[in-house]
């Protein structure tokens, strides 16, 4: 894992270790969503203390963590993969629409 360059890590709401790899943060998140550069701390907070969590409808080994009212849009969505140990953040982006299973 050291060669992957962990740039941050956090415990999720169940106490599981989740890492953010340099190649994901720079090669995926910031490449696809450069506006996220200022929100790495918010990404980690969305994993550790989310406003809402739902299972990924396609990948059962992934969760979507949401933080409400953070960043540049209504929601911040962070996708965490539990396929490996430690778990990994695989994507993060702003989202305007409420999560599909969100209930106010």
Backbone bond lengths (Angstrom), bond angles and torsions (degrees), N, CA, C in turn:
res aa  C-N    CA-C-N  psi(-1)  N-CA   C-N-CA  omega(-1)  CA-C   N-CA-C  phi
1 X - - - 1.449 - - 1.527 110.39 -
2 X 1.316 118.60 -28.85 1.453 121.14 -177.48 1.520 111.34 -58.14
3 X 1.316 118.51 -39.31 1.455 121.98 179.34 1.512 113.28 -64.77
4 X 1.326 117.42 -22.00 1.461 121.19 178.62 1.516 112.11 -76.89
5 X 1.312 118.72 -13.40 1.446 122.39 177.39 1.519 113.99 66.53
6 X 1.298 117.03 81.10 1.461 121.51 177.08 1.523 107.92 -72.63
7 X 1.329 116.51 122.15 1.468 120.26 178.41 1.528 111.77 -96.30
8 X 1.324 117.19 -19.65 1.460 121.05 178.69 1.516 109.05 -164.77
9 X 1.326 115.01 158.62 1.460 120.11 173.67 1.516 109.30 -149.35
10 X 1.322 114.45 158.34 1.459 121.51 -175.15 1.524 107.85 -154.76
11 X 1.317 116.60 160.10 1.461 120.72 171.00 1.516 107.55 -97.32
12 X 1.333 116.06 134.10 1.465 119.26 178.61 1.524 109.90 -76.51
13 X 1.302 117.63 -177.99 1.464 122.52 -174.83 1.525 113.17 -64.15
14 X 1.329 117.32 -15.59 1.468 121.88 177.37 1.530 112.33 -104.04
15 X 1.320 116.31 7.20 1.458 120.76 178.49 1.518 114.93 83.70
16 X 1.320 117.84 13.42 1.467 121.64 178.62 1.530 109.82 -86.97
17 X 1.317 116.50 140.61 1.465 122.06 179.46 1.528 109.40 -73.22
18 X 1.335 115.63 131.11 1.466 122.71 178.07 1.523 107.09 -129.14
19 X 1.331 116.63 130.07 1.458 120.94 -178.99 1.526 110.80 -112.73
20 X 1.320 113.79 155.49 1.460 122.18 173.01 1.515 106.46 -117.18
21 X 1.323 115.67 115.39 1.466 121.04 -178.00 1.520 110.79 -86.85
22 X 1.321 115.11 146.95 1.470 121.68 179.05 1.534 110.90 -55.19
23 X 1.318 117.06 -43.76 1.466 119.55 -177.75 1.526 112.42 -65.79
24 X 1.316 117.63 -28.32 1.467 120.78 176.61 1.525 109.93 -78.04
25 X 1.346 117.23 -46.90 1.463 120.34 -177.73 1.529 111.07 -62.99
26 X 1.334 116.37 -50.72 1.467 119.60 -176.91 1.529 112.58 -84.53
27 X 1.325 116.81 -40.00 1.460 120.32 -174.41 1.514 115.09 -83.49
28 X 1.315 117.81 -19.02 1.473 121.05 -178.79 1.526 111.10 -120.00
29 X 1.328 116.21 -65.46 1.465 119.92 -172.94 1.523 111.07 -61.00
30 X 1.325 118.05 -56.10 1.466 119.71 -175.81 1.523 112.92 -73.31
31 X 1.315 117.80 -25.66 1.465 120.20 175.75 1.519 110.18 -69.57
32 X 1.333 116.92 -45.35 1.466 121.46 -178.98 1.524 113.08 -80.85
33 X 1.343 116.46 -29.57 1.472 121.49 -173.87 1.532 109.95 -139.53
34 X 1.335 118.26 71.64 1.466 120.68 -176.13 1.534 113.35 -58.93
35 X 1.314 116.84 -22.21 1.468 120.53 178.50 1.531 112.37 -66.11
36 X 1.329 117.44 -11.91 1.463 122.08 -179.39 1.530 112.90 -82.42
37 X 1.314 118.56 -4.34 1.467 122.10 -174.36 1.525 113.32 -52.78
38 X 1.307 117.91 -36.76 1.469 122.17 -177.38 1.530 113.40 -84.27
39 X 1.322 117.63 -2.07 1.462 119.97 -168.73 1.523 115.13 -116.01
40 X 1.325 118.26 24.53 1.463 119.64 179.13 1.528 110.94 -60.62
41 X 1.315 118.13 -41.49 1.462 121.27 177.51 1.516 112.02 -62.18
42 X 1.324 116.48 -38.72 1.470 121.16 178.15 1.524 110.85 -67.24
43 X 1.323 116.86 -35.31 1.468 120.95 176.80 1.527 109.49 -61.31
44 X 1.309 116.92 -46.28 1.469 120.82 179.70 1.525 110.87 -65.54
45 X 1.327 116.97 -40.15 1.464 120.71 178.61 1.525 111.70 -64.56
46 X 1.334 116.99 -34.04 1.469 120.49 178.09 1.525 110.81 -64.03
47 X 1.321 116.96 -30.00 1.466 121.20 177.96 1.525 110.66 -79.79
48 X 1.317 117.51 -42.86 1.468 120.09 -175.24 1.530 113.21 -78.72
49 X 1.325 117.03 -32.17 1.465 120.63 -176.89 1.537 109.39 -144.26
50 X 1.324 116.89 68.36 1.461 120.42 -175.22 1.530 113.09 -72.37
51 X 1.335 114.89 153.10 1.466 120.99 172.04 1.523 110.54 -77.45
52 X 1.324 115.65 -26.46 1.469 121.80 -177.14 1.521 107.86 -159.92
53 X 1.322 116.64 145.34 1.469 122.72 176.80 1.508 107.88 -135.48
54 X 1.331 115.91 140.15 1.459 119.78 173.14 1.517 109.24 -144.16
55 X 1.310 115.23 154.35 1.466 120.94 177.52 1.525 108.97 -70.26
56 X 1.300 116.25 148.27 1.452 120.61 173.11 1.523 107.39 -71.38
57 X 1.330 119.23 128.04 1.459 120.33 -175.72 1.528 114.32 -70.12
58 X 1.319 117.25 -17.29 1.463 120.78 -177.48 1.529 111.98 -105.52
59 X 1.330 116.24 -37.22 1.461 121.18 -176.38 1.531 109.58 -115.27
60 X 1.328 118.67 103.34 1.468 121.22 -175.54 1.526 114.04 -64.86
61 X 1.323 117.52 -15.39 1.460 121.28 -179.68 1.528 111.77 -93.70
62 X 1.345 116.54 14.99 1.463 121.48 178.97 1.518 111.20 -127.74
63 X 1.336 114.35 151.14 1.461 121.40 174.50 1.517 108.97 -125.26
64 X 1.326 114.53 151.14 1.459 121.92 173.84 1.520 107.09 -107.90
65 X 1.310 116.03 117.73 1.465 122.16 178.18 1.523 108.14 -103.48
66 X 1.318 116.22 135.44 1.455 120.94 -177.21 1.526 110.55 -123.68
67 X 1.315 115.80 138.96 1.458 122.56 171.12 1.528 106.10 -116.46
68 X 1.301 115.41 128.51 1.469 120.71 -176.83 1.526 110.60 -90.94
69 X 1.343 115.03 134.58 1.458 120.48 175.64 1.512 114.75 68.96
70 X 1.319 117.01 29.00 1.460 121.57 179.91 1.519 108.76 -113.52
71 X 1.301 116.60 133.42 1.449 119.79 174.28 1.511 113.91 84.05
72 X 1.307 115.09 -141.83 1.458 121.27 -168.87 1.519 114.43 -96.60
73 X 1.310 117.86 3.44 1.456 120.16 -178.29 1.531 109.86 -145.89
74 X 1.320 116.10 -173.36 1.466 120.53 -179.50 1.526 112.54 -64.48
75 X 1.320 115.96 -36.88 1.460 121.49 -175.80 1.518 110.78 -134.27
76 X 1.319 115.35 152.85 1.450 123.25 166.96 1.523 105.32 -113.91
77 X 1.323 117.23 122.93 1.466 121.45 178.91 1.516 109.41 -108.49
78 X 1.325 115.79 131.00 1.461 122.51 177.92 1.521 107.93 -125.37
79 X 1.314 116.80 127.84 1.461 121.92 179.69 1.529 108.35 -101.23
80 X 1.330 115.36 126.53 1.462 121.56 -179.16 1.522 108.93 -116.76
81 X 1.323 115.74 129.63 1.456 122.21 177.47 1.528 109.26 -99.93
82 X 1.331 115.37 126.74 1.459 121.75 177.37 1.531 110.77 -104.66
83 X 1.321 116.54 23.21 1.472 121.82 179.75 1.514 111.96 -69.50
84 X 1.315 118.05 -20.28 1.452 123.44 -175.95 1.524 108.89 -137.32
85 X 1.327 114.89 169.60 1.457 120.91 178.32 1.525 107.94 -123.37
86 X 1.311 119.20 119.90 1.454 126.65 3.05 1.529 111.85 -74.60
87 X 1.324 114.58 161.18 1.466 120.28 176.20 1.526 108.86 -65.57
88 X 1.336 116.10 160.78 1.466 120.51 -176.59 1.514 111.73 -131.89
89 X 1.310 115.13 140.85 1.456 120.52 168.12 1.523 106.20 -74.17
90 X 1.331 116.96 127.63 1.459 120.19 -178.09 1.529 113.12 -113.06
91 X 1.341 117.29 -12.59 1.453 120.22 177.87 1.524 109.29 -165.14
92 X 1.321 115.50 155.68 1.463 121.67 175.44 1.522 107.99 -157.46
93 X 1.330 115.57 135.75 1.458 119.51 -178.68 1.518 110.92 -164.29
94 X 1.319 115.59 160.62 1.461 122.14 176.79 1.519 108.97 -79.85
95 X 1.331 114.88 150.47 1.458 119.89 -176.92 1.531 108.48 -145.41
96 X 1.316 116.93 132.05 1.461 121.04 -179.56 1.522 113.01 -83.45
97 X 1.320 116.76 -41.88 1.467 120.87 -176.02 1.518 111.60 -78.60
98 X 1.337 115.34 149.77 1.461 120.58 175.36 1.527 110.12 -63.00
99 X 1.339 117.19 149.05 1.466 119.77 174.92 1.521 110.28 -57.35
100 X 1.339 117.98 149.07 1.457 121.11 -177.02 1.534 115.48 -53.57
101 X 1.332 116.98 -35.53 1.458 119.38 -176.79 1.532 112.93 -101.54
102 X 1.325 117.28 11.60 1.470 121.50 -178.81 1.517 110.84 -69.34
103 X 1.313 114.73 133.28 1.464 121.41 175.39 1.525 107.50 -125.49
104 X 1.306 117.97 126.25 1.475 120.19 -179.55 1.505 110.52 -83.81
